[in-house]
């Protein structure tokens, strides 16, 4: 299955919200996240604002949006990836891998020197996915009540960027 990958549009917001809710509910349960993840209370207006501020990408299979990912360019040429979500009925079909690859490609064209993201260290499938896409664990933190790993991928050789500013995003 090769999904069509494209930048998101305003008409994609309902699907993005639905996919995010579904995927992050599973994430919260499996990672044993205490409290409520902000992704689970995201609004139409928040996604609309992200479409203006961040790069938002969707994956489409059979004319249906099945995945989404966002990133924003931060200081020091860091592309910070967030809200990575795939419909549960297409997990393990390669959609997630294609979304992450697309985000990294877009970030590279925008001058990023490093791509970074957080995920729960208990999410073995995500950890394997990120390692398989040349990410590595920079550090871990428990500031949100569970162990979150900061994953990074160097997009140019010899990059040496201080990631302190994004460790607690």
Secondary structure, DSSP 8 states (H G I E B T S, - for coil): ---EEEE--GGGHHHHHHHHHHHHHHHHHHTT--S--GGGG--HHHHHHHHHHSEEEEEEETTEEEEEEEEEEEGGGEEEEEEEEE-GGGTTSSHHHHHHHHHHHHHHHTT-SEEEEEEETT-HHHHHHHHHTT-EEEEEE-TTSS-EEEEEEESSTT-----GGGTT-
